[in-house]
Amino acid sequence: DKRAIFADTAPLPKWMFWFALITAYITPFYMMRAWWMTFMGKPRDEHVYDHAHESPLMYVPLVVLAIGTFVSSYFIFRPLIAEAAPVATDAALVMALDGHDHTAAINAAHSFLKLGVGGAFMIGFAIAIAIYAGGLGVADKIKNTLKPLHTLLDRKYFIDELYSFVWVKGCMLVAAISGAVDKYIVDWVFNFAAFVTERIAVFSGRIIDVYGIDGMFNGISDTAKDVGNTVRLPQTGRIRNYVLMAVGVGTVAVICVLYFGIDTGSAATSAVSMH
């Protein structure tokens, strides 16, 4: 059974039905309002009205469009709609909802729609003419009486303001927060890390490497060089210098032996005499 498809489907809220029904009256109302304010009544500016003349060339296309509209709507689209109506009625979705035979509730709904919507254009036309027949006086009174409703409709349910506040300003706020986080947190962290890295590199390069590693090896090499230069001083390559040095060393050695040897001998002689 095709009705099982919608067995668990919740019914639509009733306000949606009444909203669509009211729309059927609003459409002819604003159409008649636009026509009446354009072609009926006294002009707001007599000077503009006196100089506003339609070009005769525009009559021909308007007449052609009017004839085409009448012929197409009555002789072409009317038979198409009449032929499509049974097809639409027998569609699977309609059959799943209504079944093969319309129930009493379905027939009552159709009858109500014929009466409720059938004369919508006449009622809408009549209301528009009644309000705007004498100008904008009645419309201004209604607008002032229903000021909140007029403001709501005139501002289009504040959709633009809501969109601007939620999306435009919301995105700008998110962008500002993201920019602040990037500038004052992310950049600070990376700049601080870069500063620390640069200081460590300077310390390791200029202090540890220059004065530590390089200083140690340079000191060893300089010490070795100085020792080598000191040791190399006596090695002049001249025989007389070597002989002079040997004589000097020998002289120092003889003096040391004589001096320390005499003391040692005296101590030994004294020890023998006592015995």
HELIX and SHEET records of a PDB file:
HELIX    1   1 LYS A    2  PHE A    6  5                                   5    
HELIX    2   2 LYS A   14  PHE A   39  1                                  26    
HELIX    3   3 GLU A   46  ASP A   50  1                                   5    
HELIX    4   4 PRO A   56  MET A   58  5                                   3    
HELIX    5   5 TYR A   59  VAL A   71  1                                  13    
HELIX    6   6 SER A   72  PHE A   77  3                                   6    
HELIX    7   7 ARG A   78  THR A   89  1                                  12    
HELIX    8   8 ALA A   92  ASP A   98  1                                   7    
HELIX    9   9 ALA A  104  GLY A  118  1                                  15    
HELIX   10  10 ALA A  120  TYR A  132  1                                  13    
HELIX   11  11 GLY A  137  THR A  145  1                                   9    
HELIX   12  12 LYS A  147  ASP A  154  1                                   8    
HELIX   13  13 LYS A  156  PHE A  158  5                                   3    
HELIX   14  14 ILE A  159  TYR A  163  1                                   5    
HELIX   15  15 SER A  164  VAL A  168  3                                   5    
HELIX   16  16 LYS A  169  VAL A  181  1                                  13    
HELIX   17  17 ASP A  182  VAL A  186  3                                   5    
HELIX   18  18 ASP A  187  VAL A  202  1                                  16    
HELIX   19  19 PHE A  203  ILE A  213  3                                  11    
HELIX   20  20 ASP A  214  ARG A  232  1                                  19    
HELIX   21  21 ILE A  239  MET A  274  1                                  36    
END                                                                             
